[in-house]
Amino acid sequence: MRTKQLDRTCAACDSTTTKMEKGKWPHWYNWDGVFLCHKCYDKYVYSPVVSPTKNKKWNPIHNPVYQPRRICFKDKRIMLKENPRKGVCQWCGKQGPTDMHHIEYHEDDPLKDAVELCDSCHRRETTRREQLIKTELNICQEF
């Protein structure tokens, strides 16, 4: 018969408490022969920033360090060798987070005809382009 109290100590923080599994049993993680509490397991093993080699599916696409190198190209996310962003909108000059807007897509070079825009300019340009396409479709349907 199991008891609620287990004499275990976290190897990382020396804590004797951990998350209670479904409110009944303490949940300890056995990692390389040592026990870790839930908090330390998340911090040192599960976290993709601290331990990217253990979580290859999160590395590097979802890692915030590599985020600026990722661009969306033809509805696919691709990683670049270097960060193409400078953090300044090329239209209004606003500094901060930016998006890469493709004026025209080129299969051989994803950065060709791409401009760096802030969120508001990118939204404005996308809306303008969608309205232009709708207008062209309406004109074509009239003939």
C-alpha positions as CSV (number, residue, x, y, z in Angstrom):
1,M,0.0,0.0,0.0
2,R,1.4,3.4,-1.0
3,T,1.6,6.3,1.3
4,K,1.3,9.9,0.4
5,Q,4.6,10.8,2.0
6,L,7.7,9.8,0.0
7,D,11.1,10.4,1.3
8,R,12.6,12.0,-1.8
9,T,14.6,15.2,-2.3
10,C,15.0,17.1,-5.5
11,A,18.5,16.8,-6.7
12,A,18.5,20.4,-8.1
13,C,16.8,22.5,-5.4
14,D,16.8,20.1,-2.3
15,S,13.0,20.5,-2.0
16,T,11.0,17.7,-0.4
17,T,7.8,18.8,-2.0
18,T,6.5,18.6,-5.6
19,K,3.3,18.8,-7.6
20,M,0.6,16.5,-6.4
21,E,-0.6,14.1,-9.1
22,K,-4.4,14.5,-9.3
23,G,-4.3,15.9,-5.8
24,K,-3.3,12.6,-4.3
25,W,0.2,11.5,-4.9
26,P,3.5,13.5,-5.3
27,H,4.8,13.5,-8.8
28,W,8.6,13.1,-8.9
29,Y,10.6,12.8,-12.2
30,N,13.4,10.3,-12.4
31,W,16.0,11.9,-14.6
32,D,19.3,10.1,-15.2
33,G,19.0,8.3,-11.9
34,V,18.2,11.3,-9.8
35,F,14.8,12.6,-8.7
36,L,13.6,16.1,-9.7
37,C,10.5,18.0,-8.5
38,H,8.0,19.2,-11.0
39,K,9.4,22.8,-11.0
40,C,13.0,21.8,-11.6
41,Y,12.0,19.2,-14.3
42,D,10.2,22.0,-16.2
43,K,13.1,24.4,-15.7
44,Y,16.1,22.1,-16.6
45,V,14.7,19.3,-18.7
46,Y,11.4,20.3,-20.4
47,S,12.3,23.9,-21.1
48,P,13.5,24.3,-24.7
49,V,15.6,27.4,-23.9
50,V,17.6,25.8,-21.1
51,S,17.9,22.3,-22.7
52,P,17.4,22.5,-26.5
53,T,19.2,19.2,-27.1
54,K,16.6,17.3,-25.1
55,N,13.7,18.8,-27.0
56,K,14.7,18.7,-30.6
57,K,11.2,19.4,-31.9
58,W,11.2,22.8,-30.2
59,N,14.7,23.7,-31.3
60,P,15.2,26.1,-33.0
61,I,11.8,27.1,-34.6
62,H,9.9,27.9,-31.3
63,N,13.0,29.2,-29.4
64,P,12.7,32.9,-28.8
65,V,16.5,33.3,-29.5
66,Y,16.0,32.0,-33.1
67,Q,12.6,33.6,-33.7
68,P,13.9,36.7,-35.6
69,R,15.6,34.3,-38.2
70,R,12.2,32.7,-39.0
71,I,10.1,34.1,-41.8
72,C,6.9,33.0,-43.4
73,F,7.3,32.4,-47.1
74,K,4.4,31.1,-49.2
75,D,2.6,29.9,-46.1
76,K,5.6,28.0,-44.9
77,R,8.0,28.8,-42.1
78,I,11.6,28.8,-43.1
79,M,14.8,29.5,-41.1
80,L,17.5,31.8,-42.4
81,K,21.1,31.7,-41.5
82,E,21.1,35.4,-40.4
83,N,18.4,37.7,-39.0
84,P,17.1,39.7,-41.9
85,R,15.3,42.2,-39.6
86,K,16.8,45.5,-38.3
87,G,13.9,46.4,-36.1
88,V,12.9,49.5,-38.0
89,C,9.9,49.8,-40.3
90,Q,11.0,50.8,-43.8
91,W,7.9,52.8,-44.5
92,C,7.2,54.8,-41.3
93,G,10.5,54.5,-39.4
94,K,8.9,53.1,-36.2
95,Q,11.3,51.0,-34.2
96,G,10.2,47.7,-32.6
97,P,8.9,44.3,-33.7
98,T,8.6,44.0,-37.5
99,D,7.3,41.6,-40.1
100,M,8.8,40.7,-43.5
101,H,6.3,41.6,-46.2
102,H,6.9,40.1,-49.6
103,I,5.9,42.3,-52.5
104,E,6.6,39.5,-54.9
105,Y,7.6,35.9,-54.2
106,H,10.8,34.4,-55.7
107,E,11.5,30.7,-55.3
108,D,15.3,31.1,-55.4
109,D,15.5,34.0,-52.9
110,P,12.9,34.4,-50.2
111,L,14.2,37.8,-49.2
112,K,14.1,39.3,-52.7
113,D,11.4,42.0,-53.0
114,A,10.8,41.8,-49.2
115,V,10.4,44.8,-47.0
116,E,10.5,45.1,-43.2
117,L,7.3,46.6,-41.9
118,C,5.8,47.3,-38.4
119,D,2.5,45.6,-37.6
120,S,0.3,48.6,-38.5
121,C,2.0,49.2,-41.9
122,H,2.0,45.5,-42.7
123,R,-1.8,45.3,-41.8
124,R,-2.5,48.4,-43.9
125,E,-0.5,47.1,-46.9
126,T,-2.2,43.6,-46.7
127,T,-5.6,45.2,-46.5
128,R,-4.8,47.5,-49.5
129,R,-3.6,44.6,-51.6
130,E,-6.7,42.4,-50.8
131,Q,-9.0,45.3,-51.8
132,L,-7.0,45.8,-55.0
133,I,-7.4,42.1,-55.9
134,K,-11.2,42.2,-55.1
135,T,-11.5,45.3,-57.4
136,E,-9.6,43.6,-60.2
137,L,-11.9,40.5,-59.9
138,N,-15.0,42.7,-60.0
139,I,-13.7,44.5,-63.1
140,C,-12.9,41.2,-64.8
141,Q,-16.4,39.8,-64.0
142,E,-18.1,42.8,-65.6
143,F,-16.6,42.1,-69.0
